[in-house]
Amino acid sequence: FRSLDIRELSESRAREPAARIAEEAGAIQALIPADAALVVLDETGRSMPSAAFAAQLGQWRDQAVSDTVFVIGGADGLSPELRRKAKLCLSFGAATWPHQMVRVMLLEQLYRAATILAGHPYHRA
C-alpha cells in the first residue's frame, strides 16, 4: 500500500432524501478514478473476517488495481447506482455506526490487512 487519502464531502442541503442521496452520489463518483476498485460500507453489506478482507485487498494488489476507494455513505445512505458499481459491499455488523466510528474501524482493518499480507504477527487468529 502506497498512500491513503481521506476526502470528506459536505452533506447535501437538498430537502428530500432521494435528492440528497443523488447529489452525494454525483459528488462521490466525481472523485473515483475510472480503474479503481470501489468498496462501499453499508449495514446491509457483507461481513468479512479480517483475513478474508486482507486476501481481497491482496488479490486486487496482485491484479495491479491502482486504487481502492472506500465510501462511507451519508446519513440517508448510498445510491443504488454506487452499490451496483462496487466490487465489494462491506458491513461492520448490522448495527448503525456513526461515520467517524466507521472511519476508525476501517482504518484499523486496513492496518490489520497490511500486517496480515506482510506476515506480521499483529493479527492473531
N, C-alpha and C positions, 0 to 999 in steps of 0.2 A: 504494500500500500504506500502510495507516494505522498498524498496530501489529503486534507479534509477541509472542506469549506462549508460553513453553515450560513444559510441565507434565510432570513426571516421576512416574510411578506406581511404587509399591513392587512388587517382584516377588511373585507369588503364592507362598504357602507350601504349596499343595496338593501331595500326594505324587505324583500321576500327571500326566504331561504334558498329557493331554487336559483334565483338571480345571484345570490351571494356565492353559492357553490359554483355556478358557471363562471362568474368573474374571477374567483380564486383559481379555478382550473386553468383559465386562459393565462393568468399570471404565472402559474406553476409551469405550464407547458412551454412558455417562452424561455424558461431557464434550463430546460432539459436538452442536453446535446442529442443529436439525432441517433448516435450509435450507443447511447447509454443503456445500461440495464436499469430499469425502473422498478423500485421496490416501494410499495405503499404500505403504510402501517394503518391497520383498521381492526376494530374489535371483532369483525366477522372473518378476519384473515386466518391464515394457517399458523398454528402454534408449532414451533420447531425446537428440538433440543439444540443446545449450543453447538455441539459437534456437527449436526446436520447443517446448521446455518453457516458454520465455517467451511464445510465442504462445498456448499453452494457458492460462496464467495471465491473459494479456491478454484472451482470449476470455471467461473467467469474470468478469473485472473489467467488461468491456463488457456482460455479461448481468446485471450488478448482483448477482452472487453475493456475499452479505455476508461470508461466512467461508470460508476454505480451511483444512482441517485435515489436517496431515501426521502419519501414525502410523508409528513405528518399533516393530515388534513386540518381544516379549520373546524370551528365549533359545530358547524352544520354537517360536517363530513366531507367526503371526497366525491367528485363527479363519477358517474358510471363510466364515462369515457376514460378517465385516468385509471380506474380499476381494470378496465379491459386492456389497456396498454401495458400494464405492469407485468413483469416477468415473475414477480412474487408478491403476493398479498400476505403480509406478516401480522401476527397478533401477539401481544404480550399478555394474553388472557382475555376472558370475557368481560372483565371489569372495564369501566371507562376511567382513563387516567388523564390527569392534567397534561397539557402539551409539554410543559417543562420537565415533568417526570418521565414522559416517554422519550424525550431527547436524551436525558441522562441514562435511561435504561438502554437505549440504542447505542450510545457511545460506549457503555460498558460491554455490550455484546460485540461491538466491532473490535474493541481491545481484546476481548476474550478470543474472538475468531482469529485475530492476528497471532495471538500466542499459541493457539491450537495448531495453526498452519506452520508455525515456526518450531513446533515441538517443545515449546517452553512449558514448564510444569505449573503455570498459573492455574490452568483448568484441571480440576481433579474430578474424574467421572465417578 
